[in-house]
């Protein structure tokens, strides 16, 4: 697992107990910034990012909260699955309506979520769009949600 530290602007306490995992998606690049740099620039964070090639980048240690889902930051782990290429909001929302996840990315995300579930005992997995309906659309209709839930079962 690669590391790209992503500090949280709110300095969450160590050893928080997550009760859910939130599945997000965002562009691999947003304008001229990598996803990790973009998150830092807008003072957001995630626990991990998964690249299209299947590399998992740890952005926040799981012992700390992350600022990734309004109202759920102190109780959840967040993973950003990166949509290949450079995106703005329009191209991103169009892309996530297609079959956008690579096999390497899928496998790496399944493995990561299984590990989080085993180590941290988290049993609830939600999409960003589930906890913020009408405001967030990720990971999108192109993400095979039911299949994902079956594959991350432990």
C-alpha positions as CSV (number, residue, x, y, z in Angstrom):
1,X,0.0,0.0,0.0
2,X,1.4,3.4,-1.0
3,X,1.1,6.4,1.4
4,X,0.1,9.9,0.5
5,X,-0.7,11.5,3.8
6,X,-3.9,13.6,3.8
7,X,-4.2,15.6,7.0
8,X,-7.7,16.3,8.3
9,X,-8.5,19.9,8.9
10,X,-10.3,19.0,12.1
11,X,-7.6,16.9,13.8
12,X,-9.9,14.0,14.6
13,X,-9.0,12.0,17.7
14,X,-7.0,8.9,17.5
15,X,-8.7,5.5,18.0
16,X,-12.2,6.4,16.8
17,X,-14.5,3.4,16.2
18,X,-15.9,3.3,12.7
19,X,-19.4,1.8,12.3
20,X,-19.6,2.0,8.5
21,X,-17.5,2.2,5.3
22,X,-18.4,4.8,2.7
23,X,-17.7,4.1,-1.0
24,X,-16.9,7.2,-3.0
25,X,-15.7,8.0,-6.5
26,X,-13.8,10.9,-7.9
27,X,-11.7,11.8,-10.8
28,X,-8.1,10.5,-10.9
29,X,-7.2,14.1,-11.8
30,X,-9.3,17.1,-11.1
31,X,-8.0,19.8,-13.5
32,X,-4.2,19.8,-13.1
33,X,-4.3,18.2,-9.6
34,X,-4.0,14.5,-8.7
35,X,-7.0,13.3,-6.6
36,X,-4.9,13.4,-3.4
37,X,-3.7,16.9,-4.1
38,X,-7.2,18.1,-4.9
39,X,-8.5,16.7,-1.6
40,X,-5.8,18.5,0.3
41,X,-6.5,21.7,-1.6
42,X,-10.1,21.8,-0.5
43,X,-9.4,20.5,3.0
44,X,-11.1,17.1,2.5
45,X,-9.6,13.7,3.3
46,X,-10.2,10.0,2.8
47,X,-8.7,6.9,4.3
48,X,-7.7,5.5,1.0
49,X,-7.7,6.1,-2.7
50,X,-7.7,3.3,-5.3
51,X,-6.2,4.0,-8.7
52,X,-7.3,2.5,-12.0
53,X,-4.2,0.3,-11.9
54,X,-5.3,-1.1,-8.5
55,X,-2.8,0.7,-6.4
56,X,-4.2,1.5,-2.9
57,X,-2.9,4.8,-1.5
58,X,-3.3,5.2,2.2
59,X,-4.3,8.9,2.7
60,X,-5.4,8.7,6.4
61,X,-4.6,6.0,8.9
62,X,-7.7,4.1,9.9
63,X,-7.1,5.1,13.6
64,X,-8.1,8.6,12.7
65,X,-11.3,10.1,11.3
66,X,-11.3,11.7,7.9
67,X,-13.4,14.6,6.4
68,X,-15.0,12.7,3.6
69,X,-18.8,12.5,4.2
70,X,-20.7,15.3,5.8
71,X,-22.3,14.1,9.0
72,X,-20.5,10.7,9.0
73,X,-16.8,11.7,9.4
74,X,-16.5,10.6,13.1
75,X,-18.1,7.2,12.4
76,X,-16.9,5.9,9.0
77,X,-14.0,4.9,6.9
78,X,-13.9,6.4,3.4
79,X,-12.4,5.1,0.2
80,X,-12.2,7.1,-3.0
81,X,-12.2,4.9,-6.1
82,X,-10.6,7.0,-8.8
83,X,-12.2,7.4,-12.3
84,X,-9.4,7.2,-14.9
85,X,-8.4,10.5,-16.5
86,X,-8.9,14.2,-15.9
87,X,-12.4,15.3,-14.9
88,X,-14.5,18.2,-14.0
89,X,-17.9,17.6,-12.4
90,X,-19.7,17.2,-15.8
91,X,-17.3,14.6,-17.2
92,X,-17.1,12.8,-13.9
93,X,-20.9,12.4,-13.5
94,X,-21.1,11.2,-17.1
95,X,-18.3,8.7,-16.6
96,X,-19.7,7.1,-13.4
97,X,-22.9,6.2,-15.4
98,X,-20.7,3.8,-17.4
99,X,-18.8,0.6,-16.5
100,X,-15.8,2.7,-15.3
101,X,-14.1,0.5,-12.7
102,X,-11.1,-1.5,-13.9
103,X,-10.7,-5.2,-12.8
104,X,-7.5,-4.3,-10.9
105,X,-9.3,-1.5,-9.1
106,X,-12.3,-3.7,-8.3
107,X,-10.1,-6.4,-6.9
108,X,-8.0,-4.0,-4.8
109,X,-11.1,-2.2,-3.4
110,X,-12.8,-5.5,-2.5
111,X,-9.6,-6.6,-0.7
112,X,-9.3,-3.3,1.1
113,X,-12.9,-3.3,2.3
114,X,-12.7,-6.9,3.4
115,X,-9.6,-6.1,5.4
116,X,-11.3,-3.1,7.0
117,X,-14.3,-5.2,7.9
118,X,-12.1,-8.0,9.4
119,X,-9.8,-5.7,11.3
120,X,-12.2,-3.0,12.4
121,X,-15.3,-5.1,12.7
122,X,-17.4,-2.8,10.5
123,X,-20.5,-4.4,9.1
124,X,-22.3,-1.5,7.3
125,X,-21.2,-0.4,3.8
126,X,-22.9,2.5,2.1
127,X,-22.5,4.5,-1.1
128,X,-21.8,8.2,-0.7
129,X,-25.1,8.8,-2.6
130,X,-26.9,6.7,0.0
131,X,-25.9,9.0,2.9
132,X,-26.2,12.2,0.9
133,X,-29.1,11.7,-1.5
134,X,-29.8,14.5,-3.9
135,X,-26.4,16.1,-3.2
136,X,-23.9,13.3,-4.1
137,X,-24.1,10.8,-7.0
138,X,-21.0,8.6,-6.4
139,X,-20.0,5.9,-7.0
140,X,-22.7,6.1,-9.7
141,X,-24.9,3.7,-11.6
142,X,-21.9,2.2,-13.4
143,X,-20.6,0.7,-10.2
144,X,-22.0,-2.8,-9.7
145,X,-23.2,-2.2,-6.1
146,X,-25.0,-5.6,-5.4
147,X,-22.0,-7.6,-6.8
148,X,-19.7,-5.5,-4.6
149,X,-21.7,-6.1,-1.5
150,X,-21.6,-9.9,-2.2
151,X,-17.8,-9.9,-2.8
152,X,-16.9,-8.0,0.3
153,X,-19.0,-10.3,2.6
154,X,-16.9,-11.9,5.3
